[in-house]
Structures are given as C-alpha cells and as structure tokens.
Amino acid sequence: MEAPPCAEQLDPREVPPAVRALVETLGAAGHAGYLVGGCVRDLLQGRAVADFDVATSAPPPLVLELFPRAVPIGLRHGTVMIPTESGPVDVTTFRNGNCIERDLAHRDFTCNALAYDPRRGVLLDPFDGRNDLAQGRLRAVRSARDRFAEDPLRALRAARLAATLDLAPDPELESAMAETRQALGRVARERIRQELSLLLLGRRAERGLTLLRRSGIEERLVPGAAPDAAAVVAALPAQLELRLAAWLRGARAASILRRLRFSRRSAERVERLVRLHPIDARVDAARDASVRGLIKRAGEENLPALLALRRAELEAGSARDEDGAGAAGLRALEEAIQRVRQAGFLALRRYDLALDGKEVMRLLGCGPGPEVGRALRYLTDRVVEDPACNTPAGLRALLERWGDHAGSS
C-alpha cells in the first residue's frame, strides 16, 4: 500500500487557533514551544489530529502559573495538561536540557521525532522522519536497542504503528523487538492493553499482529493465539471485542484478558464469543428447535458477531472448507435464524415467558428459592423447543407436569 504523501512544510493555519495561542503564550514568556510527535506527523500526512502535544523550555511551575486552568498530570515527567477549546493539550518540559534537538533525540521513532513551531512556521526533522514516512518505513531514533531500553513498551508501539500507519519496520528495529520481549514484563499492564487495543483497531492490524508473532512478543503476551489470527482479524470490521475474540481463539482467553486488565464487561463478552465459536458447530439448521436453542445460548446481541467471526475464518481460508460445505452451511444457518425470527420466536429469557416468577411461586405454593429458578429454566427450555406453548394456560400445564415430576424424584 502506498504511503500517504508527506508535506514539505506546514501552514500555521492548519494548527487550531487555541493551540497556536498556547504556544504564543509560552513565547511571550520567553520560552520555546513546539508541537511534537504524532500531531506533527499527522499534520504532515493530512490526517486528523486526535491530540496535540507541546514541548517547551518552560519549567512546569511556570506553565502552571501561565495557564491557571492547567492540571499537573505528570510532574515527575514534567507534564502539565492544559484544557483548550480544541481539547486538552499536554505540555512537557524538554527532557534533555534547554534544547529541542536533544529532546527529539530521545523520542522513539523518526516519524515521531518531529517538531513544529507554528509562530515561526519552522519544522524540525533532524532524523529524516518525513522521508521514512514517505517510504513507508519505521525506524527508531538512532539505536533501536537504546530506545527500547529506555521504555520496553516502545517495542509494542512499533507493532501498533505498523498496524495504524501501515509502516514496515527496518531490520534493526525488528531485531531489537525480539530482544525486548522479556523486558515487557516490567511494563504496566494497562499500558500494554492500550497499545494492543489500538493495534487491533488499526487499518492494517494484520501487519502489527504478524510483527508481534515474528518477534516472539505474541507468544509472551498471548500464548496459544490462533495461527490464522492475523488473517481472520483482517477480514473483520474494526470492533475491538470482535477482533480480540478472533485473536484469542485457541488461547486461554479469560486469564489473558484478566491479566491485561480489560474491563469486566469486555472480558465477559470476548470469553462468550470464544466459547460459542464456531457458531455452526452444534446446531442443526434444518430444525427450528435447534436454531432456537442456539439463539438462546448465544443471545441475540451476540449473533452478528459470531456469524461474522465464523465467516471471516472461512474467508481467510484457515478453516478446512475445500468443497465449500462450511460456507454453504453458514449461509443455511443465517437463513434459518432469519426464518425463526420471522416466525415470531420471543421467549429467549425468563422474563419473556407468559408467566412471571410470582405466578410460578403461587402455583407451586412456595416462596423465593432455588426451586423457582429451576421451574423457570424448565419452562424457558420448553418454550425454546415449542414457542406455541408460551401462553398462560400452556405454561401452567407444563408447570403442573414439572411439579409432579419434581415431587416424585
């Protein structure tokens, strides 16, 4: 894929007025201020900028004094967040003396070692980052090993940039990634989760996943990941939980998601998708009762994701389907699900039943307890098999038979 064009220079008018005003305030106080990193890279490539970052010679106390609404979010690293009309801007004091060039020398990749002064219209590119972007190449600033030693997460970030910017790592960088995989154990899991999430949502996520596999990082973070993960993820829409499920097929999804501190809601949904995949494995599309049982097990909200996951697996050619039977079977299942829906299948959950828990307790002559739950599950299963019995009279008759059986057992 051809890399996006890179502008030779930037027009200060491309920078939002609120961000320009921030830099001008720093300049009026006698301090340098530069837009740095990803925002400059994105401006050069004509991409929308999500966040603006500024590097300055001003120390944090002065920045806090100049901007009364500023919030000290990372004083240990010299960072202050300033709210603006264009969103929050992180302002960080130069990390290596009073010099922007020294600061850029310790950034991660050449495409991020860029600085722009919108007051003077000056663009700094001391490590040829624009040319690397134009060539679709990802290089570390100076030594990849040194940069990764400063922060091992940068090895994972390299894979993320390969996925989001469609960049190919140079040999030295890829070699350093492999050497850094053990050091990732020192990195906060939340930071790892953030990079992996961005990678999986990238337009070339398969490139990032392939790089993680070649470097051995995938085996350390997600042991047992499906061999076809990159191809299947590439065939899916950019939905995080769906792509996570595609990556974690075959792995111990639950423990991996917990270890990486994914939210409980996301983890539970991904685990459910992995557990129910492949959707066509335990269902007879010719039998409506079997299809209704599948809908009940999966839940209506998960059906589109499970169908997409199986379809992507078949399209990627990773599932054995030489004669096309798998694809044909999946189409038949989709048609069967639609047929069952059109037939008016309603009772998937207990609260869809024509009798509620209070009525069940009255009929059984008991109070709240496990027996009521068992009765409701029994009624739900019977309605899944035959929706026509979901009437008050039909359920009362079923409950009477169930009560007789439960009482004699």
Buried (B, 14 or more C-beta within 10 A) or exposed (E): EEBBEBEEEBEEEBBBEBBBBBBEBBBEBEBBBBBBBBBBBBBBBEEEBEEBBBBBBBBBEBBBEBBEEBEBEEEEEBBBBBEBEBEEBBBBBBBEEEEBBEBBBBBBBBBBBBBBBBBEEEBBBBBBBBBBBBBBBBBBBEEBBEBBBEBBBBBBBBBBBBBBBBBBBBEEBBBBBEBBBEBBEEBEBEBBBBBBBBBBBBEBBBBBBBBBBBBBBBEEBBEBBBEBBBBBBBBBEEBBBBBBBBBBBBBBBBEBBBBBBBEEEBBBBBBBBBEBBBBBEEBEBEEBEBBBBBBBBBBEEBBEBBBBBBBBBBBBEBBEBEEEEBBEBBEEBBEBBEEBBEEEBEBBEBEEBBBEBEBBBEBBEEEEEEBBEEBBEBBBEBBBBEBEBBEEEBBBEBBEEBBEEBEEE
